[in-house]
Amino acid sequence: MNITNPKIERYVMKALPPRDKVLREMEQYARKHAFPIIGPMVGRFLSQLALITGAKRILELGSGYGYSAYWFAGGMKKGGKIICTDLSEENRARAIEFFKRGGFGPMLEYHVGDALEIAEQLKGPFDIILNDIDKIDYPRALETAIPRLRKGGIFVTDNVLWSGRIFHKKKTAESKAILEFNRRLFSSKKIFSSILPVRDGLAIAVKAD
Ligand SMILES: C[S@@+](CC[C@H](N)C(=O)[O-])C[C@H]1O[C@@H](n2cnc3c(N)ncnc32)[C@H](O)[C@@H]1O
């Protein structure tokens, strides 16, 4: 199921300004290896969020080889830190290389292991937290992330419409987890949330006072 009308998607993708060499290579890598990245439409939005909030510390849960993190870095001032997490050592090595080549090397801190366990050990607060781990863990990710955000900080979650699979009659464990996550997103008094039907559905939650 297309979340966005394909005509509109094509128009916006074409209208986007060209990306730098490193981002283009990262996108090429995703195409070649069928690696799920947030893509340039959402990527620009992440840069904007970093700019709008003046983010100095960003945490990512599920960073892959650093594509989404690279967009965040582009919206942060030098001296900012982006803390990445992923299960894969190879993804870490690739991210370090891409960041170095893009001139963002000193901004990157990358931990390998379970994102939620790592997050529990990290000292907050963070200005922005991105959640893009295995969907089954989304409800737990919300509970882990919110206490680690500063007041007014932003919790971003990808794939909350799951290509429309959440509407299937027979729901997978992932679909059920996403639906539970979305329910908590709007029932929690600690955050003020919305779902943007962009790409695969992007949830934005602001930590309330
Ligand atoms: C969709 S990809 C992330 C893409 C990245 N955010 C981007 O757009 O460039 C999801 C990544 O999360 C990692 N992952 C999934 N579950 C995880 C967990 N519990 N802890 C850490 N990493 C996890 C996977 O290894 C994979 O690289």
The ligand as an SDF file (V2000), in Angstrom:
LIG
                    3D

 27 29  0  0  0  0  0  0  0  0999 V2000
   15.7060    0.4390    9.3700 C   0  0  0  0  0  0  0  0  0  0  0  0
   17.3780    0.1850    9.7950 S   0  0  0  0  0  0  0  0  0  0  0  0
   17.9310    1.7420   10.3550 C   0  0  0  0  0  0  0  0  0  0  0  0
   18.1690    2.7280    9.3060 C   0  0  0  0  0  0  0  0  0  0  0  0
   18.6590    4.0740    9.7670 C   0  0  0  0  0  0  0  0  0  0  0  0
   17.8720    4.6550   10.8300 N   0  0  0  0  0  0  0  0  0  0  0  0
   18.6180    4.9720    8.5610 C   0  0  0  0  0  0  0  0  0  0  0  0
   17.5210    5.4100    8.1770 O   0  0  0  0  0  0  0  0  0  0  0  0
   19.6740    5.2180    7.9920 O   0  0  0  0  0  0  0  0  0  0  0  0
   17.2020   -0.6120   11.3360 C   0  0  0  0  0  0  0  0  0  0  0  0
   18.5260   -0.9210   12.0130 C   0  0  0  0  0  0  0  0  0  0  0  0
   18.2420   -1.1670   13.3710 O   0  0  0  0  0  0  0  0  0  0  0  0
   19.0750   -2.2130   13.8330 C   0  0  0  0  0  0  0  0  0  0  0  0
   18.3670   -2.8110   14.9680 N   0  0  0  0  0  0  0  0  0  0  0  0
   17.1960   -3.4680   14.9840 C   0  0  0  0  0  0  0  0  0  0  0  0
   16.8430   -3.7920   16.2460 N   0  0  0  0  0  0  0  0  0  0  0  0
   17.8140   -3.2910   17.0520 C   0  0  0  0  0  0  0  0  0  0  0  0
   18.0340   -3.2690   18.4550 C   0  0  0  0  0  0  0  0  0  0  0  0
   17.1760   -3.8400   19.2960 N   0  0  0  0  0  0  0  0  0  0  0  0
   19.1280   -2.6580   18.9070 N   0  0  0  0  0  0  0  0  0  0  0  0
   20.0150   -2.0700   18.0630 C   0  0  0  0  0  0  0  0  0  0  0  0
   19.8590   -2.0500   16.7380 N   0  0  0  0  0  0  0  0  0  0  0  0
   18.7760   -2.6540   16.2340 C   0  0  0  0  0  0  0  0  0  0  0  0
   19.2810   -3.1320   12.6320 C   0  0  0  0  0  0  0  0  0  0  0  0
   20.5170   -3.7940   12.7480 O   0  0  0  0  0  0  0  0  0  0  0  0
   19.2480   -2.1410   11.4680 C   0  0  0  0  0  0  0  0  0  0  0  0
   20.5300   -1.7700   11.0730 O   0  0  0  0  0  0  0  0  0  0  0  0
  1  2  1  0
  2  3  1  0
  2 10  1  0
  3  4  1  0
  4  5  1  0
  5  6  1  0
  5  7  1  0
  7  8  2  0
  7  9  1  0
 10 11  1  0
 11 12  1  0
 11 26  1  0
 12 13  1  0
 13 14  1  0
 13 24  1  0
 14 15  1  0
 14 23  1  0
 15 16  2  0
 16 17  1  0
 17 18  1  0
 17 23  2  0
 18 19  1  0
 18 20  2  0
 20 21  1  0
 21 22  2  0
 22 23  1  0
 24 25  1  0
 24 26  1  0
 26 27  1  0
M  CHG  2   2   1   9  -1
M  END
$$$$
